[in-house]
């Protein structure tokens, strides 16, 4: 795992001739609310990190923090320090996970969501990318992937539309 500055995150995207998914007009998006229980949130983070990365590197880029207070920043920084990085989140908000680090990605994603932070998970595979918000939802973006599979994989139903 490597930690990236915001500039390095931008370079990671540029090197792949990509941009943040919400900047692409017309890309299909599926919005999913955060689950109501911590156990389900753990499942969400595990499923996302193991299913949507296709065993390829992925960049977790935190772009929103401190909106609802610091969250459990102590736990976050202790986890980050266990990887040998002493920088603050605003100095290096990017977290590049290699193909064999899906468990690490799940931990950082879950902790970021629990802290009320927001950001992007940008996959090298580029089949599905996502934005998670401090307002308790995840937007999944896909150019070619069937987004209905997201809800199926997460075990949630599409809200029924009435009248």
N, C-alpha and C positions, 0 to 999 in steps of 0.2 A: 504494500500500500504506500502511496505517496500523497503528500499534501501539496496543493497548488495555490498560488496567489490568484486573485481574480484575473490578472493579466495572463497567467499561465492557463487558466480555464478558457479564456477567449482564444488563446493560441491553439489549444487542444481542438476547439471547434473549427477554427480557421484551417488548421492542417487537414481536416477532414472535409473541408468545403461545406460546412454546416452552420446553422444558427440555432438559437433557442427555439424549441418547437412552437411556442406561442407567437413567434414572430413570422411564422410561415402562414400566409393567407390560404384559406381553403382546406387546410389539413383536417381530417376527421378527428374529433375529440370526444371522449367519453368521460363524464364527470361522475365520481364516486365519493360519497360522504365517508368520513372516517368512521370506523366501527365504534359502537358505544362501549365496548369493554376492552380492557387492556389485553386480555387473552386473544381477542380477535385482531387487535392491532399487531400483536406479535406475529400472528398467522399472516396478515397482510404483508408485513415487512419480509417475512421468510419467503412467501410465495413470489413476491416481486423480485427479490434478489436471486432466487433460484430459477424462475421461469422466464423472466423477461430479458435477462442479460445474455441468454444463449451461450453461457460459459465463455463469454468474452469480456474484456475490460469494460468498466462503466465509471462514469464521473458523477459523483454526488456533489453538487454545487449549492451550498447554502447561500441564499440571497436575502433572506429575511430573518432577523433575530432581534430579540429585545423588545418586540412590540407588546407582548403580554408580560413583560418582566424578564429576568434572566433565565427562568426555567431552572433546571438542575445543571447549571453550567459547571459546578464542581465535578459532577460525575462525567460530563462530557470531556472536560480538560484532563481528568485522570485517565479516561479511556484513550484520549489522544496522546498523552504522555507515555502510555504503555507502548506506543509505536515509535517513541523516540523523538516526537515533535513537541517543541515548547512554545510555538507561536500561538498568538491569539486568533480567534475565528476571523476577525476583520483583516488580519494580515494574510491568512491562507484559508479562504472559505471552501476551497476545492479538495475533494478526497477522491483520488483515483484508485479504484479497486481492480486488481488483476483477476484473470478468469478463475483462479482457484480461491478467491477470497469472498465468496458469496455470503458466508456466515458473518464475516466482518462488515460487509455492506448492510446486511440485515440489522445488525446491532446499531450501526451509526444512523441508519434510516429511522429505525424505531425510536431511538433517543432524540433525534431531531424533531420528529413529529410530536413526541411527548413533551418536548420543551416549547412547543408552540412556534417553531421556526418554519420557514418556507424555503423552497428551493427546487432544483431540478435534479432528476436522475437521467443522465444522457448516456445511452448505451452505444458502444462501438458498433454493435450489430445494426443499430438504427431502424429496427423493425417497430419498436415501441419505445417512446420516451415519455417522461412525465414531469409534471409540476405539482408539488404538494404545497398547500397554503396554510398559513397560520389561522385561516378561517375554516379549517377542518374539512377540507376536501382534497381530492387528487384528480387532476386532469390528465388522462392518458391520451397521447397523440400517436397516430400511426398513419403512415402513407399507404402501406399495403396490408398490414396485419388486421385481422378481423377483430374489431374492438368488442364485439359481443362476447368473445372468448375471455375478455378481462373479467366481466361480471361472473361468467361461469367458473373461471378459475378461482375467483375470490369467494365463490359460494353465495352470491347475492343476486337478488332478483331485480329486474328493471322496475322502477316504480310504475304502477299502472296509471294510465292517463284517463281521466274521466271528463266527460262532457264538454 
